[in-house]
Amino acid sequence: MTSRLFKEIMRMLGVLAGTTVLALSLVLFLIPNKIAPGGVSGLATVVYHLSGLSVGLVMLLINIPLFLLGIKKLGFVFGLRSLVATIYLSFAVDILQRYVSPVTQDPLLAALYGGIIMGVGLGIAITNGGTTGGTDLAAVLVHRFLGLSVGATLLVIDAIVIVIAGFFFSLELAMYSALALFVATKLLDLMQEGWHYARAAYIISDKSDDIAQAIMTKMERGVTGFYGKGMYSGKDKNILYVICSRSEIATLKDLVRTIDKDAFIVIGEATEVLGEGFRANKGTNE
């Protein structure tokens, strides 16, 4: 087995794992409580409670046009992953509904935990280079061409479905559906952008060379220097840029203050850091 084939198999397994998690969120929490957090699954939930038609069947029928567009625009490999995941999700939902009972009848708990599990499932699937069909496939298409956040795009598209659900169910259930959607999209963006938050620090000091040397030797972190100019003083200054983990921030501040107690330090979040000393830089699509 070639390394490329093995890698593709592992990604496909990752997509199926994410799809399984998504199916569980629907069956255990969302569908039985009439919570439709947008997307094809939300529409299928509405149709299911109004007509009794199979949720999986409705999802599959709605997903066909989006799947064909996905193959045309995103390539055969991406389309194949999405096709397998779409078919698998439809069958998984229908089969699980026969053998698995809902966890809760409390709509608030269902919205919160259903949204969390749904976001995790979508995140796993998309991170492995596929989708489970529906509006998350549409969101990936928008992300590919316009660069918009996958989560934000889902939020806009799926809001329409929530309005439909509110019309046929109730305003209260629509509000719970919106809550589930919000939680799911936040979890999806978190998984897309990275779980491990780092910190980015800007340091301005007249002793920048000494500070940079201390950071590189004592903390073993790389330092990048930018040339700047203080507009009030008119003096040229070196601005140091450092990426480190959250646990190293206290050490960094103490180190800087030891060398220059008047140093100016700005610390912010770095949502995702790829490279030496942090996460490996690996692509998800080929």
SEVOMAR-378641 format. One record per residue (C-alpha): residue in one letter; chain; x, y, z. Coordinates in pm, 1 decimal. Last residue first. Example, Ala and Ser with C-alpha at 12.3 -4.5 7.8 and 13.67 -1.06 7.14 Angstrom:
BEGIN
+----+----+----------+----------+----------+
! aa ! ch !        u !        v !        w !
+----+----+----------+----------+----------+
!  S !  A !   1367.0 !   -106.0 !    714.0 !
!  A !  A !   1230.0 !   -450.0 !    780.0 !
+----+----+----------+----------+----------+
end
This chain:
BEGIN
+----+----+----------+----------+----------+
! aa ! ch !        u !        v !        w !
+----+----+----------+----------+----------+
!  E !  A !   -499.2 !   1737.4 !   -215.7 !
!  N !  A !   -682.2 !   1858.9 !     86.1 !
!  T !  A !   -600.0 !   1857.6 !    455.2 !
!  G !  A !   -254.4 !   2016.0 !    453.1 !
!  K !  A !     -0.7 !   1954.0 !    725.6 !
!  N !  A !    211.8 !   2214.5 !    905.1 !
!  A !  A !    308.9 !   2034.1 !   1224.5 !
!  R !  A !    184.8 !   2203.0 !   1539.8 !
!  F !  A !    422.6 !   2409.9 !   1753.0 !
!  G !  A !    797.3 !   2415.6 !   1812.5 !
!  E !  A !    873.2 !   2429.1 !   1442.1 !
!  G !  A !    573.8 !   2526.9 !   1234.8 !
!  L !  A !    203.3 !   2592.4 !   1247.8 !
!  V !  A !     41.4 !   2835.8 !   1492.2 !
!  E !  A !   -335.0 !   2871.8 !   1522.9 !
!  T !  A !   -536.4 !   3123.3 !   1722.4 !
!  A !  A !   -247.9 !   3352.5 !   1812.1 !
!  E !  A !   -386.3 !   3551.6 !   2103.5 !
!  G !  A !   -243.1 !   3887.1 !   2205.8 !
!  I !  A !     38.2 !   4033.0 !   2412.9 !
!  V !  A !    173.7 !   4387.9 !   2382.8 !
!  I !  A !    490.4 !   4473.1 !   2576.8 !
!  F !  A !    660.4 !   4812.6 !   2620.5 !
!  A !  A !    996.5 !   4784.7 !   2795.1 !
!  D !  A !   1052.5 !   5016.1 !   3093.9 !
!  K !  A !   1171.8 !   4740.0 !   3328.1 !
!  D !  A !   1440.6 !   4644.6 !   3076.4 !
!  I !  A !   1651.1 !   4332.3 !   3127.4 !
!  T !  A !   1463.3 !   4181.7 !   3422.3 !
!  R !  A !   1135.1 !   4311.4 !   3284.0 !
!  V !  A !   1185.2 !   4118.5 !   2959.8 !
!  L !  A !   1260.4 !   3790.1 !   3137.1 !
!  D !  A !    971.0 !   3832.7 !   3377.4 !
!  K !  A !    733.5 !   3899.4 !   3088.9 !
!  L !  A !    855.4 !   3596.0 !   2894.0 !
!  T !  A !    836.9 !   3364.3 !   3194.5 !
!  A !  A !    478.6 !   3474.1 !   3264.3 !
!  I !  A !    388.2 !   3417.2 !   2899.5 !
!  E !  A !    538.5 !   3068.7 !   2883.4 !
!  S !  A !    227.8 !   2879.8 !   2997.9 !
!  R !  A !     25.3 !   3042.4 !   2720.7 !
!  S !  A !    260.7 !   2905.1 !   2457.8 !
!  C !  A !    505.0 !   3122.9 !   2267.1 !
!  I !  A !    524.0 !   3338.5 !   1956.2 !
!  V !  A !    764.0 !   3634.5 !   1963.6 !
!  Y !  A !    783.5 !   3960.5 !   1767.5 !
!  L !  A !   1049.9 !   4213.9 !   1860.3 !
!  I !  A !   1020.2 !   4578.0 !   1755.3 !
!  N !  A !   1353.7 !   4752.5 !   1703.5 !
!  K !  A !   1342.8 !   5128.8 !   1746.4 !
!  D !  A !   1431.4 !   5443.0 !   1551.3 !
!  K !  A !   1376.9 !   5761.3 !   1749.4 !
!  G !  A !   1135.0 !   6042.2 !   1655.3 !
!  S !  A !   1024.9 !   6065.1 !   2019.6 !
!  Y !  A !    652.8 !   6098.1 !   1948.2 !
!  M !  A !    646.1 !   5899.7 !   1622.7 !
!  G !  A !    858.8 !   5619.2 !   1766.7 !
!  K !  A !   1006.1 !   5452.9 !   1460.0 !
!  G !  A !   1006.3 !   5090.1 !   1363.8 !
!  Y !  A !   1239.1 !   4821.6 !   1233.7 !
!  F !  A !   1102.8 !   4473.0 !   1282.2 !
!  G !  A !   1278.9 !   4188.6 !   1464.2 !
!  T !  A !   1170.2 !   3825.6 !   1466.4 !
!  V !  A !   1241.0 !   3604.4 !   1766.6 !
!  G !  A !   1252.2 !   3226.7 !   1782.0 !
!  R !  A !   1190.9 !   3051.8 !   2111.0 !
!  E !  A !   1446.7 !   2853.8 !   2309.6 !
!  M !  A !   1325.4 !   3011.5 !   2634.5 !
!  K !  A !   1668.6 !   3080.1 !   2785.5 !
!  T !  A !   1879.8 !   3111.1 !   2470.2 !
!  M !  A !   1638.1 !   3261.1 !   2216.8 !
!  I !  A !   1453.3 !   3475.2 !   2469.1 !
!  A !  A !   1776.7 !   3604.8 !   2624.5 !
!  Q !  A !   1923.3 !   3695.1 !   2284.7 !
!  A !  A !   1609.2 !   3882.7 !   2186.0 !
!  I !  A !   1607.9 !   4075.2 !   2514.6 !
!  D !  A !   1972.9 !   4176.4 !   2479.8 !
!  D !  A !   1920.2 !   4293.5 !   2121.8 !
!  S !  A !   1599.8 !   4478.8 !   2213.4 !
!  K !  A !   1761.7 !   4690.4 !   2481.8 !
!  D !  A !   1596.0 !   5018.8 !   2379.8 !
!  S !  A !   1267.8 !   4831.3 !   2406.7 !
!  I !  A !    952.4 !   4749.6 !   2215.3 !
!  I !  A !    817.3 !   4396.5 !   2258.9 !
!  Y !  A !    530.6 !   4249.7 !   2055.9 !
!  A !  A !    397.4 !   3920.3 !   2190.7 !
!  A !  A !    190.2 !   3650.6 !   2020.1 !
!  R !  A !     28.9 !   3388.0 !   2242.5 !
!  A !  A !    -68.3 !   3032.5 !   2157.5 !
!  Y !  A !   -408.1 !   2869.3 !   2152.6 !
!  H !  A !   -425.6 !   2496.6 !   2098.6 !
!  W !  A !   -766.7 !   2398.2 !   1966.8 !
!  G !  A !   -711.6 !   2508.0 !   1611.1 !
!  E !  A !   -876.2 !   2730.5 !   1351.1 !
!  Q !  A !  -1096.3 !   2460.8 !   1196.1 !
!  M !  A !  -1180.2 !   2299.3 !   1530.6 !
!  L !  A !  -1270.2 !   2633.8 !   1684.2 !
!  D !  A !  -1468.7 !   2732.2 !   1375.4 !
!  L !  A !  -1673.2 !   2412.1 !   1402.8 !
!  L !  A !  -1728.7 !   2453.7 !   1777.0 !
!  K !  A !  -1854.6 !   2807.3 !   1718.8 !
!  T !  A !  -2076.5 !   2685.9 !   1433.7 !
!  A !  A !  -2231.0 !   2412.6 !   1649.6 !
!  V !  A !  -2299.2 !   2641.7 !   1947.1 !
!  F !  A !  -2469.8 !   2901.3 !   1728.2 !
!  L !  A !  -2675.4 !   2637.1 !   1548.4 !
!  A !  A !  -2793.3 !   2484.0 !   1875.5 !
!  L !  A !  -2893.9 !   2827.8 !   2004.5 !
!  A !  A !  -3077.7 !   2906.9 !   1680.3 !
!  S !  A !  -3266.4 !   2577.4 !   1709.9 !
!  Y !  A !  -3362.6 !   2663.4 !   2068.5 !
!  M !  A !  -3496.6 !   2996.7 !   1944.6 !
!  A !  A !  -3688.9 !   2822.4 !   1665.1 !
!  L !  A !  -3833.3 !   2587.4 !   1926.6 !
!  E !  A !  -3962.7 !   2888.6 !   2117.9 !
!  L !  A !  -4104.9 !   3051.1 !   1805.1 !
!  S !  A !  -4304.8 !   2738.3 !   1731.9 !
!  F !  A !  -4317.4 !   2442.7 !   1493.7 !
!  F !  A !  -4410.0 !   2517.0 !   1130.8 !
!  F !  A !  -4310.1 !   2885.0 !   1120.1 !
!  G !  A !  -4018.1 !   2842.5 !   1359.1 !
!  A !  A !  -3878.5 !   2561.3 !   1144.6 !
!  I !  A !  -3893.3 !   2782.9 !    835.9 !
!  V !  A !  -3716.1 !   3064.3 !   1021.9 !
!  I !  A !  -3453.3 !   2814.9 !   1138.2 !
!  V !  A !  -3397.1 !   2705.1 !    778.2 !
!  I !  A !  -3330.0 !   3062.8 !    672.2 !
!  A !  A !  -3077.3 !   3102.8 !    954.1 !
!  D !  A !  -2891.4 !   2805.1 !    806.6 !
!  I !  A !  -2740.7 !   3005.0 !    522.2 !
!  V !  A !  -2614.9 !   3291.2 !    738.5 !
!  L !  A !  -2473.5 !   3075.3 !   1019.3 !
!  L !  A !  -2318.8 !   2828.5 !    776.0 !
!  T !  A !  -2128.2 !   3113.6 !    614.3 !
!  A !  A !  -2003.6 !   3231.5 !    953.1 !
!  G !  A !  -1882.7 !   2882.4 !   1044.5 !
!  V !  A !  -1699.4 !   2827.6 !    717.0 !
!  S !  A !  -1534.1 !   3167.8 !    746.5 !
!  L !  A !  -1529.1 !   3355.2 !    417.2 !
!  G !  A !  -1243.4 !   3300.7 !    168.9 !
!  L !  A !  -1463.2 !   3383.2 !   -131.3 !
!  F !  A !  -1404.1 !   3084.3 !   -360.6 !
!  R !  A !  -1299.9 !   2802.7 !   -124.4 !
!  H !  A !  -1499.1 !   2935.0 !    171.8 !
!  V !  A !  -1813.1 !   2961.5 !    -41.6 !
!  L !  A !  -1766.9 !   2601.1 !   -157.7 !
!  V !  A !  -1697.2 !   2491.0 !    199.2 !
!  A !  A !  -2017.2 !   2663.1 !    310.0 !
!  A !  A !  -2218.5 !   2482.0 !     41.8 !
!  L !  A !  -2077.3 !   2152.2 !    167.4 !
!  D !  A !  -2168.3 !   2257.0 !    523.9 !
!  T !  A !  -2510.6 !   2344.1 !    383.9 !
!  G !  A !  -2587.3 !   1985.3 !    301.2 !
!  G !  A !  -2323.4 !   1719.9 !    247.3 !
!  T !  A !  -2134.4 !   1546.9 !    525.9 !
!  T !  A !  -1813.2 !   1717.9 !    428.2 !
!  G !  A !  -1465.6 !   1611.6 !    327.0 !
!  G !  A !  -1099.3 !   1694.1 !    374.4 !
!  N !  A !  -1020.3 !   1542.9 !    712.6 !
!  T !  A !  -1071.4 !   1876.9 !    887.7 !
!  I !  A !  -1416.7 !   1894.7 !    726.3 !
!  A !  A !  -1530.0 !   1563.8 !    877.7 !
!  I !  A !  -1382.6 !   1623.6 !   1222.7 !
!  G !  A !  -1524.9 !   1974.4 !   1239.6 !
!  L !  A !  -1870.3 !   1862.5 !   1129.7 !
!  G !  A !  -1876.4 !   1599.4 !   1404.3 !
!  V !  A !  -1747.6 !   1840.9 !   1669.2 !
!  G !  A !  -2005.0 !   2101.8 !   1572.6 !
!  M !  A !  -2284.6 !   1843.6 !   1586.6 !
!  I !  A !  -2172.4 !   1723.5 !   1929.2 !
!  I !  A !  -2176.1 !   2076.3 !   2070.2 !
!  G !  A !  -2504.3 !   2170.0 !   1904.2 !
!  G !  A !  -2678.4 !   1855.4 !   2029.1 !
!  Y !  A !  -2540.7 !   1918.1 !   2376.0 !
!  L !  A !  -2670.8 !   2273.7 !   2392.1 !
!  A !  A !  -2994.0 !   2233.8 !   2195.4 !
!  A !  A !  -3091.1 !   1906.5 !   2364.6 !
!  L !  A !  -3016.4 !   2048.1 !   2708.9 !
!  L !  A !  -3239.6 !   2346.4 !   2633.3 !
!  P !  A !  -3510.9 !   2131.9 !   2471.3 !
!  D !  A !  -3541.7 !   1902.6 !   2776.2 !
!  Q !  A !  -3661.9 !   1569.4 !   2640.3 !
!  T !  A !  -3327.0 !   1403.4 !   2702.0 !
!  V !  A !  -3105.2 !   1119.5 !   2583.0 !
!  P !  A !  -3321.7 !   1015.2 !   2289.3 !
!  S !  A !  -3344.1 !    638.0 !   2234.2 !
!  V !  A !  -3120.4 !    443.6 !   1996.8 !
!  Y !  A !  -3224.3 !    135.5 !   1796.0 !
!  R !  A !  -3458.7 !    248.1 !   1522.2 !
!  Q !  A !  -3340.2 !    609.3 !   1507.3 !
!  L !  A !  -2983.9 !    479.5 !   1472.7 !
!  I !  A !  -3070.0 !    307.7 !   1144.6 !
!  D !  A !  -3235.0 !    613.7 !    988.1 !
!  V !  A !  -2956.8 !    848.7 !   1097.7 !
!  A !  A !  -2679.8 !    610.9 !    986.9 !
!  F !  A !  -2839.8 !    556.6 !    644.5 !
!  S !  A !  -2849.8 !    927.8 !    565.4 !
!  L !  A !  -2507.2 !    991.1 !    717.1 !
!  Y !  A !  -2346.4 !    708.9 !    515.7 !
!  I !  A !  -2488.9 !    838.8 !    187.9 !
!  T !  A !  -2360.3 !   1190.0 !    256.6 !
!  A !  A !  -2024.0 !   1068.5 !    390.5 !
!  V !  A !  -1960.5 !    850.4 !     84.8 !
!  L !  A !  -2056.9 !   1133.4 !   -148.3 !
!  S !  A !  -1850.6 !   1388.5 !     46.0 !
!  R !  A !  -1537.5 !   1175.4 !     31.4 !
!  L !  A !  -1594.8 !   1115.2 !   -340.3 !
!  G !  A !  -1650.8 !   1485.0 !   -404.8 !
!  F !  A !  -1326.2 !   1580.4 !   -232.8 !
!  V !  A !  -1140.0 !   1321.3 !   -443.0 !
!  F !  A !  -1322.0 !   1417.9 !   -763.2 !
!  G !  A !  -1257.2 !   1791.2 !   -748.1 !
!  L !  A !  -1384.8 !   2094.2 !   -562.1 !
!  K !  A !  -1600.6 !   2266.7 !   -824.9 !
!  K !  A !  -1754.3 !   1983.7 !  -1027.7 !
!  I !  A !  -1758.0 !   1727.6 !   -745.8 !
!  G !  A !  -1912.9 !   1976.5 !   -503.8 !
!  L !  A !  -2174.9 !   2083.7 !   -755.2 !
!  L !  A !  -2288.2 !   1721.5 !   -791.7 !
!  F !  A !  -2300.4 !   1688.4 !   -411.4 !
!  L !  A !  -2505.5 !   2004.0 !   -375.2 !
!  P !  A !  -2758.9 !   1873.1 !   -626.9 !
!  I !  A !  -2782.8 !   1530.7 !   -450.3 !
!  N !  A !  -2802.7 !   1663.1 !    -93.6 !
!  I !  A !  -3176.8 !   1732.7 !    -94.4 !
!  L !  A !  -3262.1 !   1374.2 !   -189.4 !
!  L !  A !  -3019.5 !   1227.3 !     65.8 !
!  M !  A !  -3147.8 !   1442.9 !    349.3 !
!  V !  A !  -3508.4 !   1348.7 !    271.0 !
!  L !  A !  -3417.6 !    979.1 !    275.1 !
!  G !  A !  -3227.2 !   1005.8 !    602.6 !
!  V !  A !  -3510.8 !   1187.9 !    778.4 !
!  S !  A !  -3763.2 !    925.7 !    667.9 !
!  L !  A !  -4102.5 !   1073.5 !    583.0 !
!  G !  A !  -4341.5 !   1115.2 !    876.2 !
!  S !  A !  -4517.8 !   1409.6 !    712.7 !
!  L !  A !  -4492.3 !   1708.9 !    944.6 !
!  H !  A !  -4238.7 !   1575.2 !   1196.7 !
!  Y !  A !  -4015.9 !   1427.0 !    926.9 !
!  V !  A !  -4043.9 !   1730.1 !    695.9 !
!  V !  A !  -3925.0 !   1962.1 !    975.1 !
!  T !  A !  -3638.2 !   1729.5 !   1065.1 !
!  A !  A !  -3539.4 !   1699.4 !    698.6 !
!  L !  A !  -3520.3 !   2077.7 !    676.8 !
!  G !  A !  -3295.1 !   2085.7 !    982.8 !
!  S !  A !  -3079.4 !   1801.1 !    852.7 !
!  V !  A !  -3040.2 !   1987.7 !    524.9 !
!  G !  A !  -2908.7 !   2293.1 !    701.1 !
!  G !  A !  -3036.4 !   2486.1 !    996.5 !
!  P !  A !  -3040.8 !   2395.6 !   1362.4 !
!  A !  A !  -3377.2 !   2214.1 !   1349.1 !
!  I !  A !  -3480.1 !   2124.7 !   1703.7 !
!  K !  A !  -3799.3 !   1919.7 !   1702.2 !
!  N !  A !  -3698.1 !   1744.9 !   2027.6 !
!  P !  A !  -3673.5 !   1399.0 !   1871.6 !
!  I !  A !  -3462.0 !   1535.8 !   1582.7 !
!  L !  A !  -3208.0 !   1729.7 !   1791.2 !
!  F !  A !  -3080.5 !   1527.4 !   2086.0 !
!  L !  A !  -2994.1 !   1159.2 !   2048.1 !
!  V !  A !  -3075.9 !   1114.9 !   1678.4 !
!  L !  A !  -2928.6 !   1436.9 !   1542.3 !
!  S !  A !  -2621.7 !   1448.6 !   1764.9 !
!  L !  A !  -2559.2 !   1079.4 !   1697.4 !
!  A !  A !  -2564.0 !   1136.2 !   1321.2 !
!  L !  A !  -2305.9 !   1413.5 !   1358.4 !
!  V !  A !  -2073.0 !   1187.6 !   1558.0 !
!  T !  A !  -2106.8 !    919.2 !   1290.4 !
!  T !  A !  -2030.6 !   1173.7 !   1016.5 !
!  G !  A !  -1715.7 !   1282.3 !   1198.6 !
!  A !  A !  -1598.7 !    921.5 !   1214.3 !
!  L !  A !  -1683.7 !    874.3 !    846.8 !
!  V !  A !  -1474.0 !   1178.0 !    751.7 !
!  G !  A !  -1184.0 !   1049.8 !    963.5 !
!  L !  A !  -1208.6 !    708.1 !    800.6 !
!  M !  A !  -1189.2 !    879.4 !    462.8 !
!  R !  A !   -884.3 !   1070.1 !    578.7 !
!  M !  A !   -717.8 !    748.9 !    693.6 !
!  I !  A !   -791.7 !    584.2 !    358.3 !
!  E !  A !   -645.3 !    881.4 !    170.3 !
!  K !  A !   -327.4 !    869.5 !    377.7 !
!  F !  A !   -291.1 !    496.2 !    315.0 !
!  L !  A !   -337.4 !    552.9 !    -57.9 !
!  R !  A !    -73.7 !    827.2 !    -60.8 !
!  S !  A !    168.4 !    617.8 !    147.0 !
!  T !  A !    142.3 !    334.4 !   -103.5 !
!  M !  A !      0.0 !      0.0 !      0.0 !
+----+----+----------+----------+----------+
end
